[in-house]
Amino acid sequence: MQNIIENLAVVHQQIKLDAQNAGRKESDVTLLCVSKTKSEDMIKAAYQAGERHFGESYALEAQGKITSLKAQGFNDIIWHFIGPIQSNKTKHIASHFDVVESVDRIKILDRLNEQRPDGLPVLKIMIQVNISQEEQKQGCEEQELEALLEHAARLPKLKVIGLMGVARIDAPDEELNASFAKLKALKDQYAKHYPELTELSMGMTADMAQAICQGSTEVRIGSAIFGARDYSKAKA
Ligand SMILES: *Cc1c(COP(=O)(O)O)cnc(C)c1O
């Protein structure tokens, strides 16, 4: 667990440098610790180092960890769902998460709104947009974004706070910058009508610098904190 603490210090230092290089403040960029496939003990180590935002991608795996950690008194973690959303998992997601970043269709908006339990605060939503310049299942197309935002604005238990995007893995610098700049431009464009649209979730371990340079307000970092993932134990 010692290396998690060291890794976090390195990641924060890097965020600070990347922000400075972009003429931005370190505090403009939130670190989301992506803990999918990682143990509760590893999450606790990061928590003890001061982290409060954690990201998960598999609804059932996450439900187990979140329930267990809450029972142990870890009540102030802000849980972000960042994985592909199957409609038969929306109930779990609506019940256990604070922010859902990977929403890309109307049906999922409706189900999350219907299934958000009474008594919980509104569920924060980010719309995932396909910015990867390739055929991808995840993320709505640019032309679909307006209809999603319009629809979400009518759902009382949801509040859309921003956009999320994943750039193509191993893309060259120019392409990464162009993809992230595109998402930033969309956010700025729609924020005129939807002022609650303030967040831009973009940047992972491999492309954090480019994302921060293009205006990211939240980087989703897994392997640089917790090490490489072993998917053999992951469950949907
Ligand atoms: C797993 C995952 C991450 C973290 O990736 P790393 O390369 O380990 O930092 C970020 N975003 C999404 C959507 C993910 O699924």
The ligand as a Tripos MOL2 file, in Angstrom:
@<TRIPOS>MOLECULE
LIG
   15    15     1     0     0
SMALL
NO_CHARGES

@<TRIPOS>ATOM
      1 C1        -10.2670    2.1770  -16.6910 C.3       1 LIG1
      2 C2        -10.6450    3.5470  -17.1140 C.ar      1 LIG1
      3 C3         -9.8310    4.6620  -16.8190 C.ar      1 LIG1
      4 C4         -8.4840    4.5580  -16.1240 C.3       1 LIG1
      5 O1         -7.5140    4.1360  -17.0380 O.3       1 LIG1
      6 P1         -5.9330    4.1780  -16.7170 P.3       1 LIG1
      7 O2         -5.3220    4.0950  -18.0520 O.co2     1 LIG1
      8 O3         -5.6490    2.9830  -15.8730 O.co2     1 LIG1
      9 O4         -5.6460    5.4380  -16.0140 O.co2     1 LIG1
     10 C5        -10.3010    5.9080  -17.1810 C.ar      1 LIG1
     11 N1        -11.4760    6.0750  -17.8280 N.ar      1 LIG1
     12 C6        -12.2690    5.0380  -18.1390 C.ar      1 LIG1
     13 C7        -13.5550    5.2940  -18.8470 C.3       1 LIG1
     14 C8        -11.8770    3.7410  -17.8030 C.ar      1 LIG1
     15 O5        -12.6730    2.7260  -18.1350 O.3       1 LIG1
@<TRIPOS>BOND
     1     1     2 1
     2     2     3 ar
     3     2    14 ar
     4     3     4 1
     5     3    10 ar
     6     4     5 1
     7     5     6 1
     8     6     7 2
     9     6     8 1
    10     6     9 1
    11    10    11 ar
    12    11    12 ar
    13    12    13 1
    14    12    14 ar
    15    14    15 1
@<TRIPOS>SUBSTRUCTURE
     1 LIG1         1 GROUP 0 **** ****
